[in-house]
Amino acid sequence: MADVVPLSTLTVGAAGVLRDYPKAGAAFLRLREMGLLPGTRLKLVRTAPLGDPLEVEVRGYRLTLRRSEADQIRVEPVSS
């Protein structure tokens, strides 16, 4: 198993499998409702010019996250 890193550290175009995220907070409840669950594959599509927010592709749609949220989401990098 590869190292688990924050989602915000992936490079554009890199993919990862979600392994962990905070279990509390309204923002993370909403992420779970949108399908961001452990074991879900996601891909970092792009970042804004100043690095915040980040756009990820998950389950066939694109989701925009604040960098502060992406810092708390742990993923296992995988080859695209």
Secondary structure, 3 states (H helix, E strand, C coil): CCCCEEHHHCCCCCEEEEEECCCCCHHHHHHHHCCCCCCCEEEEEEECCCCCCEEEEECCEEEEECHHHHCCCEEEEECC
